[in-house]
């Protein structure tokens, strides 16, 4: 794993920022600096350096797309021009991921969001005909059981954080009395002392009002997965793969996803999906795994071998990230 810095405390600090981020604190940076026995000025200086290098993507919160009343789709396309397809779809949808993967038919996998499902389908059909071989698949997010992309820097594998559950029916920010702009600002907290006080000045709120809002937005499921988001590739997590599982006859996709949630802590996303065209893809329980070595996927393969609900599964390795560094 890449050495993050010459300072011994940095890995410990990043682990705390990922897994022990205190959403009730008025200054979560001070809390972590105190834990690792470093002055806050030095602590923030190192975080800013890691941010400049692209290792630290952000410190903040995931915004639940359902609270924005968006529909999410995992789009698979067969194409010889993945960059052009990514550019086109990004001009039509809110795109957060685009990977070239080693599936024998669908080599490009994109996560896109929009308020209108029909618009997503028409966009995919058009781009598949224009830039591909007319082969496409849309896997809709029916229910997300876990969403937390964090990296165990000691074990070299992905492991979800403590706020990984996603509310399937959250209120909108406006229904709770907050603006969309305020909620989006919480995605990336300022790397400054008392970050909530800094945000409060921008939105005409006191520091305590911002902290109270954060607690409510997390409790209601508008916000989730607090803490540091790292660029796995830049810290040595070179391997990531999509596991797609088909249930045995007599079992549901939901039951398989719940089994994964309860038995595979290394799964960073766990999503129950449906397909368009209907019945085009049987592997409707989806999750991701990241590690410093491809050999470590045996951890997941061994665990899946004990799942008596699964009929079969695919391991679809990511070859190239077409949107590196994007803040999700």
C-alpha positions as a printed Julia matrix, in Angstrom:
328×3 Matrix{Float64}:
   0.0     0.0     0.0
   1.34    3.43   -0.88
   2.92    5.3     2.03
   0.67    8.29    2.53
   3.23   10.55    4.17
   6.3    10.46    6.35
   4.19   11.26    9.4
   3.36    8.14   11.41
  -0.01    9.37   12.65
  -1.61    9.93    9.24
  -2.93    6.41    8.66
  -4.4     6.35   12.17
  -6.02    9.75   11.53
  -7.52    8.68    8.21
  -8.93    5.55    9.81
 -10.6     7.69   12.48
 -11.89   10.14    9.85
 -13.41    7.24    7.91
 -14.8     5.1    10.69
 -15.13    7.26   13.81
 -16.35   10.59   12.45
 -18.38   12.26   15.2
 -21.51   13.82   13.67
 -22.43   15.38   17.01
 -19.19   17.32   17.42
 -18.87   21.02   16.63
 -15.31   20.35   15.4
 -14.75   16.77   14.19
 -11.23   17.67   13.0
 -10.2    18.73   16.51
 -11.61   15.47   17.85
  -9.43   13.37   15.53
  -6.35   15.57   16.01
  -6.7    15.05   19.74
  -7.03   11.27   19.28
  -3.75   11.09   17.33
  -2.03   13.67   19.56
  -1.32   16.26   16.87
  -1.93   20.0    16.92
  -4.94   21.02   14.85
  -2.88   23.29   12.59
  -0.54   20.49   11.54
  -3.46   18.09   11.22
  -5.35   20.36    8.81
  -2.18   21.18    6.88
  -1.64   17.48    6.14
  -5.3    17.01    5.17
  -5.03   19.92    2.72
  -1.9    18.38    1.21
  -3.66   15.03    0.8
  -6.57   16.88   -0.83
  -4.21   18.63   -3.28
  -2.68   15.26   -4.18
  -6.15   13.8    -4.8
  -5.74   11.16   -2.07
  -8.4    12.77    0.1
 -11.45   13.42   -2.05
 -13.46   15.1     0.67
 -14.54   15.04    4.28
 -18.28   15.26    4.52
 -21.49   13.37    3.83
 -23.13   11.32    1.11
 -26.39   12.9    -0.06
 -29.1    10.27   -0.56
 -30.18   10.65   -4.2
 -33.7     9.56   -3.26
 -34.05   12.7    -1.14
 -33.53   14.62   -4.4
 -36.26   12.48   -6.0
 -33.84   11.03   -8.56
 -33.9     7.56  -10.13
 -30.6     5.66  -10.19
 -29.5     3.28  -12.92
 -26.47    1.09  -13.46
 -26.07    1.21  -17.23
 -24.17   -1.49  -19.13
 -23.23   -0.96  -22.78
 -21.14   -2.79  -25.38
 -18.97   -0.17  -27.09
 -15.57    0.38  -28.69
 -15.62    4.05  -27.68
 -16.24    4.13  -23.91
 -14.94    7.7   -23.54
 -17.44    9.04  -26.07
 -20.32    7.14  -24.47
 -19.34    8.45  -21.03
 -19.18   12.01  -22.36
 -22.59   11.73  -24.03
 -24.37   10.16  -21.05
 -22.75   12.68  -18.7
 -24.28   15.46  -20.79
 -27.77   13.99  -20.25
 -27.67   12.4   -16.78
 -25.98   13.02  -13.45
 -23.13   10.52  -13.76
 -21.1     9.45  -10.72
 -19.23    6.37  -11.99
 -17.97    5.16  -15.35
 -15.8     2.05  -15.54
 -14.45   -0.15  -18.3
 -14.93   -3.69  -16.96
 -14.02   -7.17  -18.17
 -17.48   -8.56  -18.91
 -17.53  -10.44  -22.26
 -20.48   -8.44  -23.64
 -20.92   -5.23  -21.67
 -17.54   -3.55  -21.3
 -18.75   -0.13  -20.09
 -20.63    0.34  -16.8
 -22.0     3.76  -15.86
 -24.05    4.93  -12.87
 -26.45    7.67  -13.96
 -29.32    9.48  -12.25
 -32.3    11.48  -13.48
 -35.81   12.27  -12.29
 -37.41   10.52  -15.26
 -36.91    6.78  -15.86
 -38.15    6.98  -19.44
 -35.56    9.66  -20.19
 -32.82    7.37  -18.88
 -34.01    4.5   -21.09
 -34.22    6.67  -24.21
 -30.79    8.13  -23.53
 -29.26    4.67  -23.22
 -30.97    3.4   -26.37
 -29.72    6.37  -28.37
 -26.14    6.15  -27.19
 -26.0     2.36  -27.62
 -27.06    2.71  -31.25
 -24.82    5.7   -31.96
 -21.61    4.55  -30.24
 -22.08    0.86  -29.59
 -23.35   -2.39  -30.98
 -26.94   -1.84  -29.89
 -26.33   -4.0   -26.82
 -27.36   -2.37  -23.57
 -28.8    -3.14  -20.17
 -30.2    -0.97  -17.38
 -30.12   -2.21  -13.8
 -32.33   -0.03  -11.62
 -31.64    0.53   -7.94
 -34.65   -1.02   -6.2
 -33.2    -0.87   -2.7
 -29.77   -0.01   -1.33
 -28.79   -2.06    1.7
 -25.36   -0.52    2.14
 -23.51    2.38    0.61
 -20.17    3.21    2.17
 -16.92    3.26    0.19
 -14.22    3.21    2.83
 -10.82    1.56    2.97
  -9.31   -0.37    5.85
  -5.74    0.92    5.55
  -4.46   -1.73    7.93
  -6.04   -4.81    6.34
  -5.89   -3.66    2.71
  -9.56   -4.32    1.97
 -12.71   -2.24    1.7
 -14.97   -2.12    4.73
 -18.14   -0.11    5.19
 -18.49    2.6     7.82
 -21.04    2.69   10.66
 -23.58    4.84    8.77
 -23.81    2.67    5.65
 -27.57    2.06    5.7
 -29.56    4.05    3.13
 -33.1     5.21    3.85
 -35.27    4.06    0.9
 -37.88    6.79    1.48
 -36.21    9.92    2.88
 -37.88   13.31    2.97
 -36.6    16.08    0.73
 -34.37   18.75    2.3
 -37.17   21.29    1.74
 -39.63   19.15    3.7
 -37.28   19.45    6.67
 -36.85   23.18    6.17
 -33.41   23.18    4.54
 -32.3    24.31    1.11
 -30.78   21.95   -1.44
 -27.75   24.25   -1.58
 -27.17   23.83    2.17
 -27.44   20.03    1.97
 -25.07   19.89   -1.01
 -22.56   22.05    0.86
 -22.4    19.36    3.55
 -21.01   16.9     1.02
 -17.61   18.55    1.38
 -16.79   20.28    4.65
 -14.17   23.05    4.68
 -10.72   21.85    5.82
 -10.65   24.51    8.5
 -11.08   24.67   12.24
 -14.74   24.7    13.25
 -15.99   23.76    9.76
 -19.65   24.09   10.77
 -19.07   27.64   11.9
 -17.56   28.38    8.46
 -20.6    26.88    6.71
 -22.93   28.66    9.09
 -21.58   32.05    8.03
 -22.32   31.14    4.41
 -25.94   30.17    5.14
 -26.82   32.6     7.92
 -26.8    29.93   10.64
 -25.0    29.54   13.93
 -22.53   26.72   14.43
 -24.95   24.94   16.77
 -27.77   25.26   14.22
 -25.6    23.6    11.57
 -24.66   20.73   13.9
 -28.33   20.26   14.83
 -29.25   20.23   11.13
 -26.57   17.63   10.4
 -27.89   15.32   13.12
 -31.45   15.65   11.82
 -30.47   15.14    8.18
 -28.53   11.99    9.08
 -31.35   10.7    11.3
 -33.93   11.24    8.53
 -31.72    9.6     5.89
 -31.08   12.64    3.71
 -27.37   12.43    4.6
 -25.3     9.33    5.2
 -21.82    7.81    5.28
 -20.08   10.68    7.12
 -16.32   11.18    7.2
 -13.4    10.94    4.81
 -13.72    9.72    1.24
 -10.39    8.54   -0.16
  -9.2     7.77   -3.67
  -8.57    4.05   -3.32
  -6.4     3.76   -6.41
  -4.0     6.43   -5.15
  -3.46    4.65   -1.84
  -2.76    1.27   -3.39
  -6.24   -0.29   -3.66
  -5.65   -1.28   -7.26
  -8.29   -4.02   -7.43
 -12.0    -3.41   -7.47
 -14.69   -5.66   -8.8
 -18.43   -5.88   -9.1
 -19.97   -9.05   -7.7
 -23.37   -9.85   -9.2
 -25.36  -12.7    -7.62
 -28.38  -14.61   -8.89
 -30.67  -16.23   -6.28
 -31.62  -19.87   -6.31
 -35.16  -20.76   -7.3
 -37.4   -20.2    -4.31
 -35.31  -17.34   -2.92
 -35.63  -13.64   -3.62
 -33.02  -11.07   -4.59
 -33.82   -9.29   -1.32
 -32.95  -12.38    0.72
 -29.61  -12.69   -1.06
 -28.82   -9.01   -0.51
 -29.68   -9.3     3.17
 -27.37  -12.32    3.42
 -24.54  -10.32    1.85
 -25.2    -7.42    4.22
 -25.01   -9.71    7.24
 -22.03  -11.79    6.12
 -19.7    -9.72    3.92
 -18.46   -6.64    5.75
 -16.05   -5.89    2.89
 -18.92   -5.11    0.48
 -18.99   -1.34   -0.05
 -22.29   -1.2    -1.98
 -25.09   -3.7    -1.72
 -27.98   -3.01   -4.08
 -31.08   -4.95   -5.04
 -31.77   -4.33   -8.73
 -34.34   -4.88  -11.47
 -33.58   -4.95  -15.18
 -34.64   -3.28  -18.38
 -35.28   -5.13  -20.63
 -37.18   -7.32  -18.13
 -35.59  -10.7   -17.33
 -32.48   -9.77  -19.32
 -30.08  -10.21  -16.4
 -30.52  -12.72  -13.56
 -27.71  -11.36  -11.35
 -29.76   -8.78   -9.5
 -27.97   -8.64   -6.14
 -25.01   -6.35   -6.68
 -22.07   -5.38   -4.49
 -18.55   -3.99   -4.84
 -15.24   -5.11   -3.35
 -11.92   -3.22   -3.23
  -8.48   -4.45   -2.17
  -4.77   -3.9    -2.58
  -4.4    -7.23   -4.42
  -6.59   -9.27   -6.76
  -5.65  -12.35   -4.75
  -7.7   -10.98   -1.87
 -10.95  -11.53   -3.76
 -10.66  -15.11   -2.46
 -11.99  -13.68    0.83
 -15.27  -12.88   -0.88
 -15.38  -16.01   -3.04
 -14.97  -18.16    0.06
 -17.77  -16.33    1.87
 -20.11  -16.57   -1.11
 -19.46  -20.31   -1.29
 -21.26  -20.57    2.06
 -24.38  -18.78    0.81
 -27.04  -21.44    0.21
 -29.39  -18.8    -1.25
 -27.19  -18.06   -4.28
 -27.49  -19.96   -7.53
 -24.46  -18.41   -9.25
 -22.48  -15.2    -9.38
 -20.23  -13.15  -11.62
 -17.04  -11.31  -10.68
 -16.65   -8.38  -13.09
 -13.29   -6.71  -12.62
 -12.84   -2.98  -13.17
 -10.12   -2.26  -15.72
 -10.21    1.52  -16.03
 -11.92    4.36  -14.2
 -13.08    6.94  -16.74
 -14.03    9.48  -14.04
 -11.09    9.36  -11.6
 -11.18   11.7    -8.67
 -14.86   12.58   -8.99
 -16.49   13.5    -5.67
 -19.49   11.23   -5.15
